[in-house]
Amino acid sequence: TPNEFDTFTYVGKLSFSSEKDSFAISRDGRKIFTLNQTANNPTVTTFSVPEPYSVSSKTEIHQVNLKNIGLPLNDDSLDFDDFGRDIEFNNTGSAMFVLMKNDTFDGSTLPFSFIHQFKLGKNFDVSTAEYVGKYQVADFGNVHSSREGTGKPRGFTFSPDGMKIFIVEIQGNTGGAN
């Protein structure tokens, strides 16, 4: 039964390095994409698997450092770092979206989170990515917001038709999740 855990069977796992914060899978299940969360070094690594949705092994295809293809990161004169938080693709794989969050260290600058969009010249091929633009995710992550309990975005996904976005945040005041 789809999406039912009562009858599941554990198959195995794939291991990735600890700096990988997020992953996505191509619609056909033959590629896995990981997003590196290291400060100011957002890198997407593409792996192939031997069979669709297989976790028996992986082979690295390529890596793309997103700042090398136009992802705007912080100005070096500012005192904060940018961190990759989540990666998603549209249903056809012609677009990639990356959630980036910055952290401030001196408390005088407001932290922001953006979802950045990339157009892919070939579906689910990050090596063909071209930067399109960004959207500031409301006031998520804005610790100086007048909205009580505003937190820090950690993940997102789209509805199947792409008309809605769902965002998971860590609440700044409580440590809980919304």
N, C-alpha and C positions, 0 to 999 in steps of 0.2 A: 504494500500500500504506500503510495507516495507520501513523503514527509511524516511517516509514522515510525516511532521508535520502539514500539512494543515487540516487533519481530526482527529487529536489526541484528546483524552479525558483524562483530569487529573484524576488520580486514588487516589493518596495519597503519603505519604512519610514515610520512616523509619528514626528515629533520632539516632545518635550515639554521643558519647562524643566528645568534641572539639579537643582532641589530635589525633583523627583519621585523617590521611592525605589522605588516598587512600582506594579504595575498588575494589574488583573484584567479579565476579559472575561466578559460575560453569556453564558449558555448558548446563546442564539440568535445570538451574534456581532454584535449590533447596538449594544451599548454597551461602552465602555471606561472603566474607573475608574482614576484615579491617586491615590496617597497622597503628600501633601507631607511631607517629612522635616524641615522646619525646626523648630528647638527650640521646644517648647511651643505649636505652631501646627499640629496635625494636621488637615489639610484634605483631604477627598475631592472630587475633581472628576470629574464624569460627562460623557463625550463620546458623541455618536452618530456612526456611520459610515454612508455611503450605501448599502452593501450588507453582508450578513453577512460578518464577518471581513475587511472591506476595509481597506486601508491607503492608499487614494488620497487621502483627506481626512478631517477630523474637524470636528465642530461642538460647542462647549461647550454643555451643557444647563444645568448648575448646579454650584455648589460648596456644600459643607456643612462648616463648621468643627465638628469633633467635640466640642470642649469646650463649644460652645454647646448641645449636645443631651445633656449629662450625662457625657461622658467625664471621669473624675477624673484630674487631672494633679497634679504635685507641689505640696506645700505651699510657699508662698513663703518660709517660714522655713528650708526645707532648701536646701542648696547643690548642686542638680543640676537638669538639664533632661531633659524627656521628648522622645523622638524616635520618629516613626512609621517602622516598618520593613517591614511587609508587610500586604497586604489580601487577603482571600479571602471567597468566598460559599459557602453550601451549594448543593446541586444545583438547588434550586427557586428560589433567589434570595430566600427569605423571611428569611434571616439573613445578616448580615455580620460578619466577624471581623477585628480589627485587632491586629497585634502592635506593642506600644509598649515601648521600652527606655529606661531612664533612665541617665544618666551621673553619677557623683559627681566632684567636683573636689577635695575635701579628703582623700579616702582614708579618712575615718572612718565614712562611711555606706555600707552595702552597696548596690550597684546591683541592680535587679530588672527583670525583663521580664514583661509580662502580655499575654495574649491577651484582648481585650475583645470582648464579644458585643453585637450590636445586632439587634433585631427590626425587620424592614421591613414597614410596613403594606401596601405594594404591592411585588411581587417586582421585584428589581433597581432599585428606586427609592430612592436614598439620602436623598432629601428627606423620606421618610416614616420615617426611622430613629428608633428609641427604644432608649435604653441599657438593657441587661439586667444585665450584670455582668462580672466579670473572673476570670481564672484565672492564678495565678502559674505560669510555666513552670518547674517543678522548680527546680533550682538553676543553670539556664543563666544565664550572665552574672555569677554570684556569684564574683568573683575571690578571695574569702576562703574558698571552699569547701574542704573536705578532699579533694574529688575532684580528682585530678591532671588538668590540661589543660582544665578547665571553661572555656568560652568565652562568647561573646556571640551570642544568637540574631539571625539576619538574615532568615530567611524560614521559611515553613511551608506545608503543604498537607494536605488531608484525603484519605483513601481515598475512592473513589466512594460507598461506603455510609456514610461519615461515622464509622465506628467506630475508625479509627486516625488519628493525627496524625504527620506527618513534619516534623522541625525541622532546619533547616540553621543551624549556628553557626560563628562564627569562633573558633578556639581562642585563648585569651588568652596562652598561653605560647609558642606556636609560630607564630602567624600563619596557620596552615593552616585548612582547613575540615573539619568533620565532617558 
